[in-house]
Amino acid sequence: MPKILDPDGTLAAQLLESARLAALHTSGLLDTDPEESFDDITRLVTRLCEVPIALVSLVDTDRQWFKSVQGLACRQTAREGAMCTYTIRQTVPLVVPDLTADERFALSPFVVGKPHLRAYAGVPLRDLNGFCFGALCAVDLVPRSFSGEQIETLRMLAKQVEAQIALRQRMQQVQQLVENTEALTKDLLSSNDRFCAFMDHSPIVAFIKDAEGRMRFYNRRLAALYGVTSKEWLNRTDHEIWPAHLADEYRATDLAVLTGNHAVELEERSPGAHGDYIYWKSYKFPFTDAHGERFLAGIAIDVTRERLYEEELERKKEELTAATIELGKLSITDTLTGLPNRRCFDQWLEQCASYAARSRRPLSLIMLDVDHFKQINDTKGHLYGDEVLREFGMVLPRLFRSADHICRYGGEEFAVLLPDTTPENALMLATRICNAIPRQEGALHGVTISIGVATWQVGMTSSALVAVADAGLYEAKRNGRNQAAFSSVQRSFTSEEALRFAVPPTRCIQ
């Protein structure tokens, strides 16, 4: 009798645990290689439940073994003190927001020692026969609650894990049947009644065709599935039973099996009751009867549910990828103007400065600031001020080259990197923009801007380039606004030490 950890210790509990362990050990799941179908699910758990650790845990006699694990380096731990030991006794998810405050787990070695678990949510995983093999878990290293949506997501993903477990159990059963069927066939064919009884009571679809493709036998399960009698399809070919495109597929496969003279495993489909398809995991193999006649036998299991789960998982992965891309865009985009934001500008700046240092190609930077913006907000309101900035963000890209990098630097200040642009051309462009903005229609009409211009020099860091441009902007403001200016620091640039005195630490310029 294996070691039983169930606290009630009843004979019924011991028998149930023994049966559960026997089913787990014969499932073929323990101590197997990682599989992408399981790993995809645990990766989704970490993202959708926002946890660092996700597990498909199978609870063995004295250990919990991980069919899939994210966030931990090990593939198994001791069963004693494991949360999943409690999860498998439940029919509903086990959710513990703070493991240190739960008397069941406060002294668990996984809580008081590494990895110092603090929050747990687990959904029981059951096999085809209802035995609870383990749990799909979301685990955090800090106390936290799980939202109702996250628990429901964990339930949904647990169903997909169960579908994968069920598929492997059925495939294991079918494989065992495949290994035995060819040997049994020789004996069973000598007694047609015995053979038919054996196949009719089988939980899978089974059939036999002759070398010409005529149906010579099909079992009760196949007949019931399509609502035909036990003799209605006898001596009919695939083209007399199925739509032409499917019949062509079946016949091509059958001929390949008969020619190759070996068993073939493949996925096939057949029409469903509602215009959809039923998907099958099929095993076909040739054999010769006692009279020397060649036949093809086939058995198949319905994997439609697993196929739909996989499609749903793939759809979730695509949605997650799209959401991740969108979040990435949002993280570098200013929501008001639609222009890249300061974070994106900092990345461009490092790249452009590095390229200028290597290639000795010119690089200029201009900093633009809307004049008297505080006054606009105070007299016309912040919504009108937002409209000024929004229109400014729409106009700027039309005034620069596609190779130039434009961003909203912050507040009413904008920055533009000008690769391969000399100081003279940068100042000329800045002056032209100063003249163009007040002539725009809408909220920008009559609005003026001030611009500071800077050019990269040997030995200048990216932060120094920004400081020089900012100093030029300050000089343009100080000299009356509505103009572009180089800073005097640009002409006498020696070190970043000098820049700290070029612009006052705090300045209030509008």
C-alpha positions as CSV (number, residue, x, y, z in Angstrom):
1,M,0.0,0.0,0.0
2,P,1.5,3.4,-1.0
3,K,2.0,6.1,1.6
4,I,-1.4,7.9,1.9
5,L,-1.3,11.6,3.0
6,D,-5.0,12.1,3.1
7,P,-5.8,13.3,6.7
8,D,-9.0,11.4,7.2
9,G,-7.2,8.0,6.9
10,T,-10.4,6.1,6.1
11,L,-10.3,2.8,4.1
12,A,-12.3,4.5,1.4
13,A,-9.9,7.4,1.1
14,Q,-6.9,4.9,1.0
15,L,-8.6,2.9,-1.8
16,L,-9.4,6.0,-3.8
17,E,-5.8,7.3,-3.4
18,S,-4.5,3.9,-4.5
19,A,-6.7,3.9,-7.6
20,R,-5.7,7.5,-8.3
21,L,-2.0,6.7,-8.1
22,A,-2.5,3.6,-10.3
23,A,-4.2,5.6,-13.0
24,L,-1.5,8.3,-12.8
25,H,1.3,5.7,-13.1
26,T,-0.3,4.0,-16.1
27,S,-1.1,7.3,-17.9
28,G,2.4,7.6,-19.4
29,L,2.6,11.3,-18.2
30,L,5.2,11.0,-15.4
31,D,8.8,11.7,-16.1
32,T,8.3,12.5,-19.7
33,D,10.0,15.3,-21.8
34,P,8.5,18.8,-21.9
35,E,5.8,19.3,-24.5
36,E,5.0,22.6,-26.3
37,S,1.2,22.0,-25.8
38,F,1.6,22.1,-22.0
39,D,4.3,24.8,-22.0
40,D,2.1,27.1,-24.1
41,I,-0.6,26.9,-21.4
42,T,1.7,27.6,-18.4
43,R,3.2,30.6,-20.4
44,L,-0.3,31.9,-20.8
45,V,-1.0,31.5,-17.1
46,T,2.1,33.6,-16.2
47,R,0.9,36.4,-18.5
48,L,-2.8,36.4,-18.0
49,C,-2.7,35.8,-14.2
50,E,0.4,38.1,-13.9
51,V,2.5,35.7,-11.8
52,P,6.2,34.7,-12.0
53,I,5.5,30.9,-11.6
54,A,3.0,28.6,-13.3
55,L,2.9,24.8,-13.1
56,V,1.2,21.7,-14.4
57,S,1.8,19.7,-11.3
58,L,1.1,15.9,-11.1
59,V,0.9,14.7,-7.5
60,D,2.7,11.3,-7.1
61,T,3.1,9.0,-4.1
62,D,5.6,11.2,-2.3
63,R,6.5,13.9,-4.8
64,Q,4.8,16.4,-7.1
65,W,6.3,16.3,-10.6
66,F,5.9,19.1,-13.1
67,K,4.8,18.2,-16.6
68,S,5.3,21.9,-17.4
69,V,7.0,24.6,-15.2
70,Q,7.6,28.3,-15.7
71,G,9.6,30.3,-13.2
72,L,11.3,27.4,-11.4
73,A,14.4,25.5,-12.3
74,C,13.3,22.1,-10.9
75,R,11.0,19.5,-12.4
76,Q,9.8,18.0,-9.0
77,T,9.6,18.7,-5.3
78,A,8.5,16.7,-2.2
79,R,4.8,16.2,-1.9
80,E,4.7,17.0,1.8
81,G,3.8,20.6,2.4
82,A,2.8,21.1,-1.3
83,M,-0.4,23.2,-1.9
84,C,-1.3,20.8,-4.8
85,T,-1.8,18.0,-2.3
86,Y,-4.8,20.0,-1.0
87,T,-6.0,21.1,-4.4
88,I,-6.5,17.5,-5.6
89,R,-8.9,16.9,-2.8
90,Q,-11.2,19.6,-4.1
91,T,-13.7,20.0,-6.9
92,V,-13.2,23.8,-7.0
93,P,-10.1,26.0,-7.3
94,L,-7.9,26.4,-4.2
95,V,-7.1,30.1,-3.8
96,V,-4.8,31.3,-1.0
97,P,-3.9,35.0,-1.2
98,D,-1.4,34.8,1.7
99,L,0.2,31.4,2.4
100,T,1.9,32.7,5.5
101,A,-1.5,33.5,7.1
102,D,-3.0,30.0,6.3
103,E,-2.4,27.4,9.0
104,R,-2.2,24.7,6.4
105,F,0.8,26.2,4.6
106,A,2.4,28.7,7.0
107,L,5.1,26.2,8.0
108,S,5.5,24.6,4.5
109,P,9.1,24.3,3.5
110,F,8.2,26.1,0.2
111,V,6.9,29.0,2.2
112,V,9.5,29.4,5.0
113,G,12.3,28.4,2.7
114,K,13.1,28.8,-1.0
115,P,11.4,29.7,-3.2
116,H,9.4,31.6,-0.5
117,L,6.0,31.2,-2.0
118,R,3.4,33.7,-0.9
119,A,0.2,33.4,-3.0
120,Y,-1.3,30.4,-4.7
121,A,-4.3,29.6,-7.0
122,G,-4.7,26.0,-8.3
123,V,-7.4,24.2,-10.3
124,P,-7.7,20.4,-10.1
125,L,-6.8,18.4,-13.2
126,R,-8.9,15.2,-13.8
127,D,-8.3,12.4,-16.3
128,L,-10.9,10.5,-18.4
129,N,-12.0,8.5,-15.5
130,G,-12.4,11.4,-13.1
131,F,-9.2,10.8,-11.1
132,C,-7.5,14.0,-10.0
133,F,-3.9,13.8,-11.3
134,G,-2.8,17.2,-10.1
135,A,-3.3,20.9,-10.6
136,L,-2.8,23.8,-12.9
137,C,-1.2,26.5,-10.6
138,A,-0.5,30.2,-10.6
139,V,2.0,31.1,-7.9
140,D,3.4,34.5,-6.7
141,L,6.2,35.4,-4.5
142,V,4.3,38.2,-2.8
143,P,0.9,38.1,-1.1
144,R,-1.9,39.0,-3.5
145,S,-5.5,38.4,-4.5
146,F,-6.6,36.8,-7.8
147,S,-9.4,38.5,-9.6
148,G,-12.6,36.5,-10.7
149,E,-11.5,36.9,-14.3
150,Q,-8.1,35.4,-13.6
151,I,-9.6,32.4,-11.7
152,E,-12.0,31.9,-14.6
153,T,-9.0,32.1,-17.1
154,L,-7.2,29.5,-14.9
155,R,-10.3,27.2,-15.1
156,M,-10.5,27.5,-18.9
157,L,-6.8,26.8,-19.3
158,A,-7.1,23.8,-16.9
159,K,-9.8,22.4,-19.2
160,Q,-7.2,22.5,-22.0
161,V,-4.7,20.7,-19.9
162,E,-7.3,18.0,-19.1
163,A,-8.0,17.7,-22.9
164,Q,-4.3,17.1,-23.5
165,I,-4.2,14.5,-20.7
166,A,-7.4,12.8,-22.1
167,L,-5.9,12.8,-25.6
168,R,-2.8,11.1,-24.4
169,Q,-4.8,8.5,-22.4
170,R,-6.9,7.7,-25.5
171,M,-3.9,7.6,-27.8
172,Q,-2.2,5.2,-25.3
173,Q,-5.4,3.0,-25.3
174,V,-5.5,3.1,-29.1
175,Q,-1.8,2.3,-29.4
176,Q,-2.3,-0.7,-27.2
177,L,-5.3,-1.8,-29.2
178,V,-3.3,-1.3,-32.5
179,E,-0.5,-3.6,-31.1
180,N,-3.0,-6.3,-30.2
181,T,-5.5,-6.0,-33.0
182,E,-3.4,-7.4,-35.8
183,A,-2.7,-10.6,-33.8
184,L,-6.3,-10.8,-32.6
185,T,-7.6,-10.3,-36.2
186,K,-6.2,-13.7,-37.4
187,D,-8.0,-15.5,-34.6
188,L,-11.1,-13.4,-34.6
189,L,-11.7,-13.7,-38.3
190,S,-12.2,-17.4,-37.9
191,S,-15.2,-16.6,-35.8
192,N,-17.2,-13.7,-37.4
193,D,-19.6,-13.4,-34.6
194,R,-16.9,-13.2,-32.0
195,F,-15.0,-10.6,-34.0
196,C,-18.1,-8.4,-34.5
197,A,-19.0,-8.6,-30.9
198,F,-15.5,-7.6,-29.9
199,M,-15.5,-4.6,-32.3
200,D,-19.1,-3.5,-31.5
201,H,-18.3,-3.2,-27.9
202,S,-15.2,-1.2,-28.5
203,P,-15.3,2.5,-27.5
204,I,-13.7,3.6,-30.7
205,V,-14.7,3.7,-34.4
206,A,-13.5,0.6,-36.4
207,F,-13.8,-0.6,-40.0
208,I,-12.4,-2.9,-42.6
209,K,-12.1,-2.3,-46.4
210,D,-11.0,-4.6,-49.1
211,A,-8.2,-3.8,-51.6
212,E,-10.7,-2.1,-53.9
213,G,-11.9,0.2,-51.2
214,R,-15.3,-1.4,-50.5
215,M,-16.5,-1.3,-46.9
216,R,-16.5,-4.9,-45.6
217,F,-17.1,-4.2,-41.9
218,Y,-17.8,-1.3,-39.6
219,N,-18.7,-1.4,-36.0
220,R,-21.8,-0.3,-34.1
221,R,-20.2,3.0,-32.9
222,L,-19.6,4.2,-36.5
223,A,-23.1,3.2,-37.6
224,A,-24.7,5.0,-34.7
225,L,-22.6,8.1,-35.3
226,Y,-24.0,8.5,-38.8
227,G,-27.4,7.0,-38.2
228,V,-27.0,4.0,-40.6
229,T,-27.8,0.3,-40.1
230,S,-25.1,-2.3,-39.6
231,K,-25.4,-3.3,-43.3
232,E,-26.3,-0.1,-45.1
233,W,-22.7,0.8,-46.0
234,L,-21.5,-2.7,-46.7
235,N,-19.8,-3.2,-50.1
236,R,-19.9,0.6,-50.8
237,T,-16.8,2.6,-51.7
238,D,-15.8,5.9,-50.1
239,H,-17.1,7.8,-53.1
240,E,-20.5,6.2,-52.5
241,I,-20.5,7.2,-48.8
242,W,-18.7,10.5,-48.5
243,P,-18.4,13.8,-50.4
244,A,-16.0,13.6,-53.3
245,H,-13.2,15.7,-51.8
246,L,-13.1,13.6,-48.6
247,A,-13.5,10.3,-50.5
248,D,-10.4,11.3,-52.6
249,E,-8.4,11.9,-49.4
250,Y,-9.5,8.6,-47.8
251,R,-8.7,6.6,-50.9
252,A,-5.3,8.1,-51.4
253,T,-4.4,7.3,-47.8
254,D,-5.7,3.8,-48.0
255,L,-3.7,3.1,-51.1
256,A,-0.5,4.4,-49.5
257,V,-1.1,2.1,-46.5
258,L,-1.7,-0.9,-48.7
259,T,1.3,-0.2,-50.8
260,G,3.6,0.6,-47.9
261,N,2.5,-2.5,-46.0
262,H,2.8,-0.9,-42.6
263,A,0.6,0.9,-40.0
264,V,0.1,4.6,-40.5
265,E,-1.1,7.2,-37.9
266,L,-2.8,10.3,-39.2
267,E,-5.4,12.9,-38.5
268,E,-8.6,12.8,-40.7
269,R,-12.0,14.5,-40.7
270,S,-15.5,13.5,-41.6
271,P,-18.8,15.6,-41.9
272,G,-20.5,16.4,-38.6
273,A,-24.2,16.6,-37.9
274,H,-24.4,20.4,-38.2
275,G,-22.3,21.1,-41.3
276,D,-19.1,21.2,-39.3
277,Y,-16.3,18.5,-39.2
278,I,-15.5,15.7,-36.7
279,Y,-11.7,15.3,-36.4
280,W,-10.2,11.8,-35.9
281,K,-6.9,10.4,-34.8
282,S,-6.8,7.4,-37.2
283,Y,-4.6,4.3,-37.3
284,K,-4.7,2.2,-40.5
285,F,-2.8,-1.0,-41.3
286,P,-3.0,-3.7,-43.9
287,F,-3.5,-7.5,-43.3
288,T,-4.0,-10.6,-45.3
289,D,-6.7,-13.2,-44.3
290,A,-6.5,-16.9,-44.3
291,H,-7.5,-17.1,-48.0
292,G,-4.8,-14.6,-49.1
293,E,-7.1,-11.7,-49.6
294,R,-5.7,-8.2,-48.8
295,F,-7.7,-5.9,-46.5
296,L,-7.2,-2.5,-44.8
297,A,-8.3,-2.1,-41.2
298,G,-8.8,1.2,-39.5
299,I,-9.5,2.4,-36.0
300,A,-10.1,6.0,-34.9
301,I,-10.7,8.2,-31.9
302,D,-12.7,11.4,-31.9
303,V,-10.3,14.3,-31.1
304,T,-12.6,17.1,-32.1
305,R,-12.8,18.5,-28.6
306,E,-9.0,18.5,-28.3
307,R,-8.7,20.2,-31.7
308,L,-11.1,22.9,-30.7
309,Y,-9.2,23.4,-27.4
310,E,-6.0,23.8,-29.4
311,E,-7.6,26.3,-31.8
312,E,-8.9,28.2,-28.8
313,L,-5.4,28.2,-27.2
314,E,-3.9,29.4,-30.5
315,R,-6.5,32.2,-30.7
316,K,-5.6,33.2,-27.2
317,K,-2.0,33.2,-28.0
318,E,-2.6,35.4,-31.1
319,E,-4.7,37.8,-29.0
320,L,-2.0,37.9,-26.4
321,T,0.6,38.6,-29.0
322,A,-1.5,41.4,-30.6
323,A,-2.1,42.9,-27.1
324,T,1.6,42.7,-26.3
325,I,2.5,44.5,-29.6
326,E,-0.2,47.1,-28.9
327,L,1.1,47.6,-25.4
328,G,4.6,48.0,-26.8
329,K,3.3,50.7,-29.1
330,L,1.5,52.5,-26.3
331,S,4.6,52.4,-24.1
332,I,6.5,54.5,-26.7
333,T,3.6,56.7,-28.0
334,D,2.2,59.9,-26.6
335,T,-1.6,59.4,-26.4
336,L,-2.5,63.1,-26.9
337,T,-0.5,63.9,-30.1
338,G,0.1,60.4,-31.5
339,L,3.8,61.1,-31.7
340,P,6.5,59.0,-30.2
341,N,7.2,59.9,-26.6
342,R,10.2,60.7,-24.5
343,R,11.1,57.0,-23.9
344,C,11.2,56.4,-27.7
345,F,13.2,59.6,-28.2
346,D,15.8,58.4,-25.7
347,Q,16.3,55.2,-27.7
348,W,16.6,57.1,-31.0
349,L,19.1,59.6,-29.4
350,E,21.4,56.9,-28.2
351,Q,21.4,55.2,-31.6
352,C,21.9,58.4,-33.6
353,A,24.7,59.7,-31.3
354,S,26.4,56.3,-31.5
355,Y,26.2,56.4,-35.3
356,A,27.5,60.0,-35.5
357,A,30.5,59.0,-33.3
358,R,31.3,56.1,-35.5
359,S,30.7,57.6,-38.9
360,R,31.6,61.3,-38.2
361,R,28.4,62.2,-40.0
362,P,26.6,65.4,-38.9
363,L,23.8,65.1,-36.4
364,S,21.6,68.0,-35.2
365,L,18.9,68.3,-32.6
366,I,16.2,71.0,-32.3
367,M,14.0,71.5,-29.2
368,L,10.7,73.3,-29.8
369,D,8.5,74.9,-27.2
370,V,5.1,76.6,-27.6
371,D,5.3,80.2,-26.5
372,H,3.0,81.5,-23.7
373,F,1.4,78.0,-23.3
374,K,0.5,78.6,-19.7
375,Q,-1.4,81.8,-20.8
376,I,-3.3,79.7,-23.5
377,N,-4.4,77.3,-20.8
378,D,-5.3,80.0,-18.4
379,T,-7.4,82.1,-20.9
380,K,-8.9,79.4,-23.2
381,G,-8.8,76.3,-21.0
382,H,-6.9,73.1,-20.8
383,L,-9.0,71.4,-23.5
384,Y,-8.1,74.2,-25.9
385,G,-4.4,73.8,-24.8
386,D,-4.7,70.1,-25.6
387,E,-6.1,70.9,-29.0
388,V,-3.1,73.2,-29.7
389,L,-0.7,70.4,-28.8
390,R,-2.7,67.8,-30.8
391,E,-2.6,70.0,-34.0
392,F,1.0,70.7,-33.4
393,G,1.7,67.0,-33.3
394,M,-0.2,66.6,-36.7
395,V,1.6,69.5,-38.4
396,L,5.2,68.7,-37.3
397,P,5.6,65.5,-39.4
398,R,4.6,67.4,-42.6
399,L,7.5,69.9,-42.0
400,F,10.3,67.4,-41.7
401,R,11.8,64.5,-43.7
402,S,10.7,60.9,-43.1
403,A,14.3,60.2,-41.8
404,D,13.9,62.8,-39.0
405,H,12.8,61.6,-35.6
406,I,10.0,63.7,-34.0
407,C,8.7,63.2,-30.5
408,R,6.7,65.0,-27.8
409,Y,9.5,65.5,-25.2
410,G,7.2,66.6,-22.4
411,G,4.5,69.2,-21.7
412,E,4.5,71.7,-24.6
413,E,8.1,70.8,-25.6
414,F,8.9,68.8,-28.6
415,A,12.2,67.4,-29.9
416,V,13.4,66.5,-33.4
417,L,16.6,64.6,-34.2
418,L,18.0,65.5,-37.7
419,P,20.5,62.9,-38.9
420,D,23.0,64.0,-41.6
421,T,22.1,67.7,-41.0
422,T,24.7,70.4,-40.6
423,P,24.4,73.2,-38.1
424,E,23.6,75.7,-40.9
425,N,20.9,73.6,-42.4
426,A,19.4,72.8,-39.0
427,L,19.2,76.5,-38.1
428,M,17.7,77.3,-41.5
429,L,15.0,74.6,-41.1
430,A,14.2,75.7,-37.5
431,T,13.7,79.3,-38.7
432,R,11.4,78.2,-41.5
433,I,9.3,76.2,-39.0
434,C,9.1,79.2,-36.7
435,N,7.6,81.2,-39.6
436,A,5.3,78.3,-40.7
437,I,3.5,77.5,-37.4
438,P,1.6,80.9,-36.9
439,R,0.2,80.6,-40.4
440,Q,-1.5,77.3,-39.7
441,E,-5.3,77.1,-39.6
442,G,-7.3,76.1,-36.5
443,A,-6.0,76.2,-32.9
444,L,-2.4,76.8,-34.1
445,H,-3.3,80.0,-36.0
446,G,-1.2,82.8,-34.5
447,V,0.6,80.5,-32.1
448,T,4.4,81.1,-32.0
449,I,7.2,78.8,-31.0
450,S,10.8,79.1,-29.8
451,I,13.5,76.7,-31.0
452,G,16.9,75.7,-29.6
453,V,19.4,74.2,-32.1
454,A,22.3,71.9,-31.2
455,T,24.8,69.9,-33.3
456,W,26.7,66.9,-32.1
457,Q,30.5,67.3,-31.7
458,V,33.3,64.9,-31.0
459,G,33.3,63.9,-27.4
460,M,29.7,65.0,-26.8
461,T,27.4,62.6,-25.1
462,S,23.7,62.2,-25.9
463,S,22.7,64.0,-22.7
464,A,25.1,66.8,-23.5
465,L,23.5,67.3,-26.9
466,V,20.1,67.6,-25.3
467,A,21.5,70.1,-22.8
468,V,23.0,72.3,-25.5
469,A,19.7,72.3,-27.5
470,D,17.8,73.2,-24.3
471,A,20.2,76.0,-23.6
472,G,19.6,77.3,-27.2
473,L,15.8,77.1,-26.5
474,Y,16.3,79.1,-23.3
475,E,18.2,81.8,-25.2
476,A,15.5,82.0,-27.9
477,K,12.9,82.5,-25.1
478,R,15.1,85.1,-23.4
479,N,15.7,87.0,-26.6
480,G,12.0,87.6,-27.3
481,R,10.6,84.2,-28.4
482,N,9.3,83.3,-31.9
483,Q,12.8,82.5,-33.1
484,A,15.5,79.8,-33.4
485,A,18.8,80.1,-31.7
486,F,22.1,78.3,-31.1
487,S,23.4,78.4,-27.5
488,S,26.7,80.1,-26.8
489,V,27.6,76.8,-25.1
490,Q,27.5,75.1,-28.6
491,R,30.3,77.4,-29.8
492,S,32.4,76.9,-26.8
493,F,31.5,73.4,-25.8
494,T,34.3,71.7,-23.8
495,S,32.7,69.4,-21.3
496,E,29.5,68.5,-19.6
497,E,30.7,70.4,-16.6
498,A,30.1,73.7,-18.5
499,L,26.6,72.6,-19.4
500,R,25.4,72.6,-15.8
501,F,25.8,76.4,-15.8
502,A,24.4,77.0,-19.2
503,V,20.7,76.6,-18.2
504,P,19.4,77.5,-14.8
505,P,18.4,74.4,-12.7
506,T,14.8,75.6,-12.7
507,R,13.4,77.9,-15.4
508,C,9.9,79.2,-15.9
509,I,9.7,80.2,-19.6
510,Q,6.5,80.2,-21.5
